[in-house]
Amino acid sequence: MYRFGFIGAGNMATAILGGILHSGILAPSEICATDLSEEKRRSFAEKGVTPLENAAQVTAQSQFILLAVKPQNIETVLTQSASVFSPDKVIISIAAGISADCIRRLLNCEDTKIILVMPNTPLLIGYGAVAMSRGEKVSAEEFDFVKKLFSAAGEVEEISPKYMNEIIPVNGSSPAFIYLFAKLVCEYSEKLGIPYETANRLFCNTLIGSAQMMLHSDKSHQQLIDMVTSPGGTTYAMLDALKECDFAHAVEESFDRCIKRAYELGK
């Protein structure tokens, strides 16, 4: 019996595995994994993880099972695994929009212990932000173990299961929003004659510094905005343009659509 099994060995699974192995919480010999891609199975095997042929094998041989496949593939892997699943095992799902009820139905087990997780891609470099919810059947010890695994590659916050779709634009999808913002800043800078990479370094370090100010100063977001903004000054003009373009509405609309899509995938 393996302590931990990966169903799916893509980028996010690779990031999670990296954190686990770097922390030493589990040895490679305690972990197994499967993926449709032979190349990805081989990549995990090169790290000492046991590669298995399919989801059913991982489910049968693992105590904690991480579902790291796309939401569209959840039905296939859980249907394959249902016959070998037992309620003493713990399912950990990072599939956006897939509810605990959906997982129980596909496994045909009402007593399934489920931990829903919304990670993000900065886990790849050890700076992830992870939202986790504990299912009612999951023991405190089991939840703490899984939380420890994810904490090895980022910051973890526990939230209510009912908000797992609503949290997606906050930390799961938001890196794409930030990358797009940075891309637009750098492209505009380049048009003005500023080298793209110069703008990128300045803007990225501004993001890092601003994040630290929000996390560690005793000031509210509005107070921090006011610190940068002088009446009638350059920052005021920039923010005024965003207000005229209804930037706040655009952000809210993008979040609403993200959450709506999560619920659609969950069906």
C-alpha positions as protocol buffer text, in pm:
chain_id: "A"
residue {
  index: 1
  type: MET
  ca { x: 0 y: 0 z: 0 }
}
residue {
  index: 2
  type: TYR
  ca { x: 134 y: 341 z: -104 }
}
residue {
  index: 3
  type: ARG
  ca { x: 72 y: 635 z: 128 }
}
residue {
  index: 4
  type: PHE
  ca { x: -6 y: 874 z: -158 }
}
residue {
  index: 5
  type: GLY
  ca { x: -118 y: 827 z: -518 }
}
residue {
  index: 6
  type: PHE
  ca { x: -143 y: 1070 z: -808 }
}
residue {
  index: 7
  type: ILE
  ca { x: -409 y: 1025 z: -1075 }
}
residue {
  index: 8
  type: GLY
  ca { x: -270 y: 1266 z: -1330 }
}
residue {
  index: 9
  type: ALA
  ca { x: 93 y: 1375 z: -1354 }
}
residue {
  index: 10
  type: GLY
  ca { x: 71 y: 1714 z: -1524 }
}
residue {
  index: 11
  type: ASN
  ca { x: 212 y: 2051 z: -1421 }
}
residue {
  index: 12
  type: MET
  ca { x: 12 y: 2090 z: -1102 }
}
residue {
  index: 13
  type: ALA
  ca { x: 81 y: 1733 z: -988 }
}
residue {
  index: 14
  type: THR
  ca { x: 449 y: 1787 z: -1064 }
}
residue {
  index: 15
  type: ALA
  ca { x: 449 y: 2102 z: -850 }
}
residue {
  index: 16
  type: ILE
  ca { x: 280 y: 1922 z: -561 }
}
residue {
  index: 17
  type: LEU
  ca { x: 519 y: 1629 z: -589 }
}
residue {
  index: 18
  type: GLY
  ca { x: 816 y: 1868 z: -589 }
}
residue {
  index: 19
  type: GLY
  ca { x: 700 y: 2025 z: -263 }
}
residue {
  index: 20
  type: ILE
  ca { x: 643 y: 1687 z: -101 }
}
residue {
  index: 21
  type: LEU
  ca { x: 984 y: 1550 z: -198 }
}
residue {
  index: 22
  type: HIS
  ca { x: 1167 y: 1872 z: -112 }
}
residue {
  index: 23
  type: SER
  ca { x: 1013 y: 1878 z: 234 }
}
residue {
  index: 24
  type: GLY
  ca { x: 1085 y: 1511 z: 298 }
}
residue {
  index: 25
  type: ILE
  ca { x: 732 y: 1454 z: 429 }
}
residue {
  index: 26
  type: LEU
  ca { x: 708 y: 1141 z: 214 }
}
residue {
  index: 27
  type: ALA
  ca { x: 976 y: 931 z: 49 }
}
residue {
  index: 28
  type: PRO
  ca { x: 943 y: 858 z: -324 }
}
residue {
  index: 29
  type: SER
  ca { x: 892 y: 491 z: -236 }
}
residue {
  index: 30
  type: GLU
  ca { x: 569 y: 586 z: -56 }
}
residue {
  index: 31
  type: ILE
  ca { x: 419 y: 744 z: -368 }
}
residue {
  index: 32
  type: CYS
  ca { x: 268 y: 606 z: -690 }
}
residue {
  index: 33
  type: ALA
  ca { x: 126 y: 780 z: -995 }
}
residue {
  index: 34
  type: THR
  ca { x: -47 y: 728 z: -1325 }
}
residue {
  index: 35
  type: ASP
  ca { x: -109 y: 939 z: -1634 }
}
residue {
  index: 36
  type: LEU
  ca { x: -227 y: 874 z: -1989 }
}
residue {
  index: 37
  type: SER
  ca { x: 107 y: 1013 z: -2106 }
}
residue {
  index: 38
  type: GLU
  ca { x: 394 y: 767 z: -2093 }
}
residue {
  index: 39
  type: GLU
  ca { x: 634 y: 1062 z: -2087 }
}
residue {
  index: 40
  type: LYS
  ca { x: 474 y: 1201 z: -1770 }
}
residue {
  index: 41
  type: ARG
  ca { x: 476 y: 861 z: -1602 }
}
residue {
  index: 42
  type: ARG
  ca { x: 844 y: 834 z: -1688 }
}
residue {
  index: 43
  type: SER
  ca { x: 911 y: 1180 z: -1545 }
}
residue {
  index: 44
  type: PHE
  ca { x: 759 y: 1075 z: -1210 }
}
residue {
  index: 45
  type: ALA
  ca { x: 948 y: 746 z: -1220 }
}
residue {
  index: 46
  type: GLU
  ca { x: 1275 y: 936 z: -1261 }
}
residue {
  index: 47
  type: LYS
  ca { x: 1200 y: 1100 z: -925 }
}
residue {
  index: 48
  type: GLY
  ca { x: 1162 y: 758 z: -761 }
}
residue {
  index: 49
  type: VAL
  ca { x: 781 y: 743 z: -775 }
}
residue {
  index: 50
  type: THR
  ca { x: 625 y: 411 z: -878 }
}
residue {
  index: 51
  type: PRO
  ca { x: 442 y: 446 z: -1213 }
}
residue {
  index: 52
  type: LEU
  ca { x: 117 y: 250 z: -1246 }
}
residue {
  index: 53
  type: GLU
  ca { x: -90 y: 178 z: -1554 }
}
residue {
  index: 54
  type: ASN
  ca { x: -426 y: 330 z: -1465 }
}
residue {
  index: 55
  type: ALA
  ca { x: -646 y: 510 z: -1213 }
}
residue {
  index: 56
  type: ALA
  ca { x: -790 y: 189 z: -1072 }
}
residue {
  index: 57
  type: GLN
  ca { x: -445 y: 62 z: -977 }
}
residue {
  index: 58
  type: VAL
  ca { x: -357 y: 388 z: -802 }
}
residue {
  index: 59
  type: THR
  ca { x: -690 y: 384 z: -617 }
}
residue {
  index: 60
  type: ALA
  ca { x: -654 y: 24 z: -509 }
}
residue {
  index: 61
  type: GLN
  ca { x: -299 y: 72 z: -380 }
}
residue {
  index: 62
  type: SER
  ca { x: -310 y: 418 z: -218 }
}
residue {
  index: 63
  type: GLN
  ca { x: -434 y: 559 z: 112 }
}
residue {
  index: 64
  type: PHE
  ca { x: -454 y: 922 z: -8 }
}
residue {
  index: 65
  type: ILE
  ca { x: -553 y: 970 z: -372 }
}
residue {
  index: 66
  type: LEU
  ca { x: -501 y: 1300 z: -554 }
}
residue {
  index: 67
  type: LEU
  ca { x: -726 y: 1366 z: -853 }
}
residue {
  index: 68
  type: ALA
  ca { x: -507 y: 1587 z: -1069 }
}
residue {
  index: 69
  type: VAL
  ca { x: -691 y: 1550 z: -1399 }
}
residue {
  index: 70
  type: LYS
  ca { x: -904 y: 1796 z: -1594 }
}
residue {
  index: 71
  type: PRO
  ca { x: -1266 y: 1825 z: -1478 }
}
residue {
  index: 72
  type: GLN
  ca { x: -1380 y: 1676 z: -1809 }
}
residue {
  index: 73
  type: ASN
  ca { x: -1191 y: 1354 z: -1726 }
}
residue {
  index: 74
  type: ILE
  ca { x: -1311 y: 1306 z: -1369 }
}
residue {
  index: 75
  type: GLU
  ca { x: -1603 y: 1084 z: -1464 }
}
residue {
  index: 76
  type: THR
  ca { x: -1377 y: 846 z: -1657 }
}
residue {
  index: 77
  type: VAL
  ca { x: -1115 y: 801 z: -1383 }
}
residue {
  index: 78
  type: LEU
  ca { x: -1365 y: 770 z: -1097 }
}
residue {
  index: 79
  type: THR
  ca { x: -1581 y: 522 z: -1288 }
}
residue {
  index: 80
  type: GLN
  ca { x: -1268 y: 313 z: -1345 }
}
residue {
  index: 81
  type: SER
  ca { x: -1182 y: 336 z: -976 }
}
residue {
  index: 82
  type: ALA
  ca { x: -1523 y: 277 z: -817 }
}
residue {
  index: 83
  type: SER
  ca { x: -1496 y: -101 z: -795 }
}
residue {
  index: 84
  type: VAL
  ca { x: -1167 y: -89 z: -598 }
}
residue {
  index: 85
  type: PHE
  ca { x: -1244 y: 213 z: -382 }
}
residue {
  index: 86
  type: SER
  ca { x: -1311 y: 177 z: -10 }
}
residue {
  index: 87
  type: PRO
  ca { x: -1431 y: 443 z: 240 }
}
residue {
  index: 88
  type: ASP
  ca { x: -1112 y: 423 z: 449 }
}
residue {
  index: 89
  type: LYS
  ca { x: -928 y: 604 z: 166 }
}
residue {
  index: 90
  type: VAL
  ca { x: -914 y: 982 z: 126 }
}
residue {
  index: 91
  type: ILE
  ca { x: -987 y: 1154 z: -205 }
}
residue {
  index: 92
  type: ILE
  ca { x: -814 y: 1488 z: -270 }
}
residue {
  index: 93
  type: SER
  ca { x: -947 y: 1672 z: -574 }
}
residue {
  index: 94
  type: ILE
  ca { x: -796 y: 1975 z: -745 }
}
residue {
  index: 95
  type: ALA
  ca { x: -1045 y: 1959 z: -1033 }
}
residue {
  index: 96
  type: ALA
  ca { x: -1215 y: 2298 z: -1064 }
}
residue {
  index: 97
  type: GLY
  ca { x: -1590 y: 2290 z: -1029 }
}
residue {
  index: 98
  type: ILE
  ca { x: -1618 y: 1923 z: -930 }
}
residue {
  index: 99
  type: SER
  ca { x: -1820 y: 1897 z: -611 }
}
residue {
  index: 100
  type: ALA
  ca { x: -1790 y: 1645 z: -331 }
}
residue {
  index: 101
  type: ASP
  ca { x: -2138 y: 1517 z: -416 }
}
residue {
  index: 102
  type: CYS
  ca { x: -2028 y: 1451 z: -772 }
}
residue {
  index: 103
  type: ILE
  ca { x: -1725 y: 1253 z: -652 }
}
residue {
  index: 104
  type: ARG
  ca { x: -1938 y: 1045 z: -413 }
}
residue {
  index: 105
  type: ARG
  ca { x: -2187 y: 968 z: -689 }
}
residue {
  index: 106
  type: LEU
  ca { x: -1921 y: 858 z: -938 }
}
residue {
  index: 107
  type: LEU
  ca { x: -1749 y: 641 z: -677 }
}
residue {
  index: 108
  type: ASN
  ca { x: -2088 y: 509 z: -562 }
}
residue {
  index: 109
  type: CYS
  ca { x: -1985 y: 565 z: -200 }
}
residue {
  index: 110
  type: GLU
  ca { x: -2176 y: 803 z: 28 }
}
residue {
  index: 111
  type: ASP
  ca { x: -1911 y: 772 z: 299 }
}
residue {
  index: 112
  type: THR
  ca { x: -1623 y: 893 z: 81 }
}
residue {
  index: 113
  type: LYS
  ca { x: -1375 y: 1115 z: 266 }
}
residue {
  index: 114
  type: ILE
  ca { x: -1310 y: 1415 z: 43 }
}
residue {
  index: 115
  type: ILE
  ca { x: -1077 y: 1713 z: 60 }
}
residue {
  index: 116
  type: LEU
  ca { x: -1137 y: 1974 z: -212 }
}
residue {
  index: 117
  type: VAL
  ca { x: -835 y: 2185 z: -304 }
}
residue {
  index: 118
  type: MET
  ca { x: -791 y: 2491 z: -526 }
}
residue {
  index: 119
  type: PRO
  ca { x: -416 y: 2541 z: -587 }
}
residue {
  index: 120
  type: ASN
  ca { x: -244 y: 2768 z: -838 }
}
residue {
  index: 121
  type: THR
  ca { x: 52 y: 2744 z: -1074 }
}
residue {
  index: 122
  type: PRO
  ca { x: 303 y: 2936 z: -853 }
}
residue {
  index: 123
  type: LEU
  ca { x: 323 y: 2606 z: -663 }
}
residue {
  index: 124
  type: LEU
  ca { x: 574 y: 2519 z: -935 }
}
residue {
  index: 125
  type: ILE
  ca { x: 827 y: 2753 z: -773 }
}
residue {
  index: 126
  type: GLY
  ca { x: 721 y: 2710 z: -411 }
}
residue {
  index: 127
  type: TYR
  ca { x: 508 y: 3024 z: -388 }
}
residue {
  index: 128
  type: GLY
  ca { x: 160 y: 2877 z: -430 }
}
residue {
  index: 129
  type: ALA
  ca { x: -161 y: 2997 z: -272 }
}
residue {
  index: 130
  type: VAL
  ca { x: -391 y: 2706 z: -188 }
}
residue {
  index: 131
  type: ALA
  ca { x: -752 y: 2699 z: -69 }
}
residue {
  index: 132
  type: MET
  ca { x: -866 y: 2376 z: 99 }
}
residue {
  index: 133
  type: SER
  ca { x: -1194 y: 2249 z: 240 }
}
residue {
  index: 134
  type: ARG
  ca { x: -1238 y: 1954 z: 473 }
}
residue {
  index: 135
  type: GLY
  ca { x: -1520 y: 1709 z: 406 }
}
residue {
  index: 136
  type: GLU
  ca { x: -1731 y: 1602 z: 703 }
}
residue {
  index: 137
  type: LYS
  ca { x: -1597 y: 1244 z: 700 }
}
residue {
  index: 138
  type: VAL
  ca { x: -1231 y: 1354 z: 700 }
}
residue {
  index: 139
  type: SER
  ca { x: -1054 y: 1332 z: 1036 }
}
residue {
  index: 140
  type: ALA
  ca { x: -851 y: 1621 z: 1173 }
}
residue {
  index: 141
  type: GLU
  ca { x: -538 y: 1408 z: 1145 }
}
residue {
  index: 142
  type: GLU
  ca { x: -604 y: 1325 z: 779 }
}
residue {
  index: 143
  type: PHE
  ca { x: -676 y: 1688 z: 693 }
}
residue {
  index: 144
  type: ASP
  ca { x: -366 y: 1813 z: 874 }
}
residue {
  index: 145
  type: PHE
  ca { x: -152 y: 1564 z: 683 }
}
residue {
  index: 146
  type: VAL
  ca { x: -284 y: 1684 z: 345 }
}
residue {
  index: 147
  type: LYS
  ca { x: -253 y: 2047 z: 452 }
}
residue {
  index: 148
  type: LYS
  ca { x: 109 y: 1981 z: 545 }
}
residue {
  index: 149
  type: LEU
  ca { x: 177 y: 1839 z: 198 }
}
residue {
  index: 150
  type: PHE
  ca { x: 42 y: 2147 z: 22 }
}
residue {
  index: 151
  type: SER
  ca { x: 208 y: 2383 z: 269 }
}
residue {
  index: 152
  type: ALA
  ca { x: 542 y: 2248 z: 146 }
}
residue {
  index: 153
  type: ALA
  ca { x: 493 y: 2445 z: -176 }
}
residue {
  index: 154
  type: GLY
  ca { x: 287 y: 2745 z: -71 }
}
residue {
  index: 155
  type: GLU
  ca { x: 47 y: 2921 z: 163 }
}
residue {
  index: 156
  type: VAL
  ca { x: -267 y: 2727 z: 259 }
}
residue {
  index: 157
  type: GLU
  ca { x: -600 y: 2868 z: 373 }
}
residue {
  index: 158
  type: GLU
  ca { x: -893 y: 2654 z: 491 }
}
residue {
  index: 159
  type: ILE
  ca { x: -1236 y: 2761 z: 368 }
}
residue {
  index: 160
  type: SER
  ca { x: -1590 y: 2622 z: 376 }
}
residue {
  index: 161
  type: PRO
  ca { x: -1669 y: 2361 z: 108 }
}
residue {
  index: 162
  type: LYS
  ca { x: -1960 y: 2575 z: -13 }
}
residue {
  index: 163
  type: TYR
  ca { x: -1717 y: 2842 z: -138 }
}
residue {
  index: 164
  type: MET
  ca { x: -1482 y: 2620 z: -341 }
}
residue {
  index: 165
  type: ASN
  ca { x: -1619 y: 2750 z: -673 }
}
residue {
  index: 166
  type: GLU
  ca { x: -1626 y: 3110 z: -553 }
}
residue {
  index: 167
  type: ILE
  ca { x: -1259 y: 3096 z: -449 }
}
residue {
  index: 168
  type: ILE
  ca { x: -1138 y: 3000 z: -799 }
}
residue {
  index: 169
  type: PRO
  ca { x: -1100 y: 3358 z: -934 }
}
residue {
  index: 170
  type: VAL
  ca { x: -934 y: 3465 z: -609 }
}
residue {
  index: 171
  type: ASN
  ca { x: -635 y: 3232 z: -626 }
}
residue {
  index: 172
  type: GLY
  ca { x: -685 y: 2961 z: -888 }
}
residue {
  index: 173
  type: SER
  ca { x: -746 y: 3165 z: -1204 }
}
residue {
  index: 174
  type: SER
  ca { x: -606 y: 3499 z: -1086 }
}
residue {
  index: 175
  type: PRO
  ca { x: -246 y: 3427 z: -1193 }
}
residue {
  index: 176
  type: ALA
  ca { x: -368 y: 3449 z: -1554 }
}
residue {
  index: 177
  type: PHE
  ca { x: -527 y: 3787 z: -1473 }
}
residue {
  index: 178
  type: ILE
  ca { x: -199 y: 3909 z: -1326 }
}
residue {
  index: 179
  type: TYR
  ca { x: 7 y: 3775 z: -1618 }
}
residue {
  index: 180
  type: LEU
  ca { x: -226 y: 3949 z: -1863 }
}
residue {
  index: 181
  type: PHE
  ca { x: -192 y: 4275 z: -1672 }
}
residue {
  index: 182
  type: ALA
  ca { x: 188 y: 4244 z: -1678 }
}
residue {
  index: 183
  type: LYS
  ca { x: 185 y: 4160 z: -2050 }
}
residue {
  index: 184
  type: LEU
  ca { x: -19 y: 4471 z: -2129 }
}
residue {
  index: 185
  type: VAL
  ca { x: 209 y: 4691 z: -1917 }
}
residue {
  index: 186
  type: CYS
  ca { x: 523 y: 4558 z: -2087 }
}
residue {
  index: 187
  type: GLU
  ca { x: 379 y: 4579 z: -2438 }
}
residue {
  index: 188
  type: TYR
  ca { x: 271 y: 4939 z: -2381 }
}
residue {
  index: 189
  type: SER
  ca { x: 612 y: 5024 z: -2237 }
}
residue {
  index: 190
  type: GLU
  ca { x: 779 y: 4875 z: -2543 }
}
residue {
  index: 191
  type: LYS
  ca { x: 569 y: 5099 z: -2769 }
}
residue {
  index: 192
  type: LEU
  ca { x: 712 y: 5395 z: -2578 }
}
residue {
  index: 193
  type: GLY
  ca { x: 1068 y: 5274 z: -2637 }
}
residue {
  index: 194
  type: ILE
  ca { x: 1130 y: 5106 z: -2301 }
}
residue {
  index: 195
  type: PRO
  ca { x: 1280 y: 4756 z: -2343 }
}
residue {
  index: 196
  type: TYR
  ca { x: 1021 y: 4483 z: -2271 }
}
residue {
  index: 197
  type: GLU
  ca { x: 1245 y: 4300 z: -2022 }
}
residue {
  index: 198
  type: THR
  ca { x: 1329 y: 4621 z: -1837 }
}
residue {
  index: 199
  type: ALA
  ca { x: 959 y: 4696 z: -1793 }
}
residue {
  index: 200
  type: ASN
  ca { x: 895 y: 4336 z: -1690 }
}
residue {
  index: 201
  type: ARG
  ca { x: 1160 y: 4342 z: -1417 }
}
residue {
  index: 202
  type: LEU
  ca { x: 1037 y: 4675 z: -1282 }
}
residue {
  index: 203
  type: PHE
  ca { x: 672 y: 4573 z: -1288 }
}
residue {
  index: 204
  type: CYS
  ca { x: 728 y: 4227 z: -1138 }
}
residue {
  index: 205
  type: ASN
  ca { x: 929 y: 4370 z: -850 }
}
residue {
  index: 206
  type: THR
  ca { x: 656 y: 4629 z: -803 }
}
residue {
  index: 207
  type: LEU
  ca { x: 405 y: 4343 z: -774 }
}
residue {
  index: 208
  type: ILE
  ca { x: 622 y: 4168 z: -516 }
}
residue {
  index: 209
  type: GLY
  ca { x: 670 y: 4483 z: -311 }
}
residue {
  index: 210
  type: SER
  ca { x: 302 y: 4578 z: -330 }
}
residue {
  index: 211
  type: ALA
  ca { x: 201 y: 4228 z: -217 }
}
residue {
  index: 212
  type: GLN
  ca { x: 433 y: 4254 z: 81 }
}
residue {
  index: 213
  type: MET
  ca { x: 282 y: 4593 z: 169 }
}
residue {
  index: 214
  type: MET
  ca { x: -69 y: 4444 z: 159 }
}
residue {
  index: 215
  type: LEU
  ca { x: 32 y: 4144 z: 370 }
}
residue {
  index: 216
  type: HIS
  ca { x: 257 y: 4307 z: 627 }
}
residue {
  index: 217
  type: SER
  ca { x: 166 y: 4673 z: 669 }
}
residue {
  index: 218
  type: ASP
  ca { x: -117 y: 4775 z: 900 }
}
residue {
  index: 219
  type: LYS
  ca { x: -290 y: 4969 z: 623 }
}
residue {
  index: 220
  type: SER
  ca { x: -606 y: 4890 z: 431 }
}
residue {
  index: 221
  type: HIS
  ca { x: -607 y: 4858 z: 52 }
}
residue {
  index: 222
  type: GLN
  ca { x: -760 y: 5204 z: 22 }
}
residue {
  index: 223
  type: GLN
  ca { x: -499 y: 5355 z: 253 }
}
residue {
  index: 224
  type: LEU
  ca { x: -225 y: 5204 z: 39 }
}
residue {
  index: 225
  type: ILE
  ca { x: -388 y: 5345 z: -273 }
}
residue {
  index: 226
  type: ASP
  ca { x: -404 y: 5687 z: -109 }
}
residue {
  index: 227
  type: MET
  ca { x: -33 y: 5668 z: -23 }
}
residue {
  index: 228
  type: VAL
  ca { x: 48 y: 5650 z: -395 }
}
residue {
  index: 229
  type: THR
  ca { x: -215 y: 5894 z: -516 }
}
residue {
  index: 230
  type: SER
  ca { x: -181 y: 6272 z: -498 }
}
residue {
  index: 231
  type: PRO
  ca { x: -487 y: 6481 z: -592 }
}
residue {
  index: 232
  type: GLY
  ca { x: -452 y: 6586 z: -952 }
}
residue {
  index: 233
  type: GLY
  ca { x: -129 y: 6389 z: -993 }
}
residue {
  index: 234
  type: THR
  ca { x: -18 y: 6120 z: -1236 }
}
residue {
  index: 235
  type: THR
  ca { x: -156 y: 5826 z: -1037 }
}
residue {
  index: 236
  type: TYR
  ca { x: -485 y: 6008 z: -994 }
}
residue {
  index: 237
  type: ALA
  ca { x: -508 y: 6050 z: -1371 }
}
residue {
  index: 238
  type: MET
  ca { x: -436 y: 5679 z: -1425 }
}
residue {
  index: 239
  type: LEU
  ca { x: -697 y: 5564 z: -1173 }
}
residue {
  index: 240
  type: ASP
  ca { x: -949 y: 5813 z: -1312 }
}
residue {
  index: 241
  type: ALA
  ca { x: -910 y: 5655 z: -1657 }
}
residue {
  index: 242
  type: LEU
  ca { x: -971 y: 5309 z: -1511 }
}
residue {
  index: 243
  type: LYS
  ca { x: -1282 y: 5440 z: -1338 }
}
residue {
  index: 244
  type: GLU
  ca { x: -1410 y: 5592 z: -1664 }
}
residue {
  index: 245
  type: CYS
  ca { x: -1356 y: 5257 z: -1838 }
}
residue {
  index: 246
  type: ASP
  ca { x: -1549 y: 5083 z: -1557 }
}
residue {
  index: 247
  type: PHE
  ca { x: -1253 y: 4868 z: -1458 }
}
residue {
  index: 248
  type: ALA
  ca { x: -1429 y: 4750 z: -1141 }
}
residue {
  index: 249
  type: HIS
  ca { x: -1724 y: 4619 z: -1343 }
}
residue {
  index: 250
  type: ALA
  ca { x: -1492 y: 4438 z: -1584 }
}
residue {
  index: 251
  type: VAL
  ca { x: -1319 y: 4261 z: -1293 }
}
residue {
  index: 252
  type: GLU
  ca { x: -1650 y: 4163 z: -1132 }
}
residue {
  index: 253
  type: GLU
  ca { x: -1784 y: 4035 z: -1463 }
}
residue {
  index: 254
  type: SER
  ca { x: -1472 y: 3825 z: -1524 }
}
residue {
  index: 255
  type: PHE
  ca { x: -1502 y: 3672 z: -1175 }
}
residue {
  index: 256
  type: ASP
  ca { x: -1873 y: 3602 z: -1224 }
}
residue {
  index: 257
  type: ARG
  ca { x: -1806 y: 3420 z: -1550 }
}
residue {
  index: 258
  type: CYS
  ca { x: -1525 y: 3219 z: -1394 }
}
residue {
  index: 259
  type: ILE
  ca { x: -1752 y: 3102 z: -1111 }
}
residue {
  index: 260
  type: LYS
  ca { x: -2042 y: 3032 z: -1348 }
}
residue {
  index: 261
  type: ARG
  ca { x: -1815 y: 2812 z: -1560 }
}
residue {
  index: 262
  type: ALA
  ca { x: -1707 y: 2621 z: -1248 }
}
residue {
  index: 263
  type: TYR
  ca { x: -2069 y: 2534 z: -1171 }
}
residue {
  index: 264
  type: GLU
  ca { x: -2123 y: 2429 z: -1534 }
}
residue {
  index: 265
  type: LEU
  ca { x: -1824 y: 2195 z: -1518 }
}
residue {
  index: 266
  type: GLY
  ca { x: -1958 y: 2049 z: -1194 }
}
residue {
  index: 267
  type: LYS
  ca { x: -2271 y: 1928 z: -1370 }
}
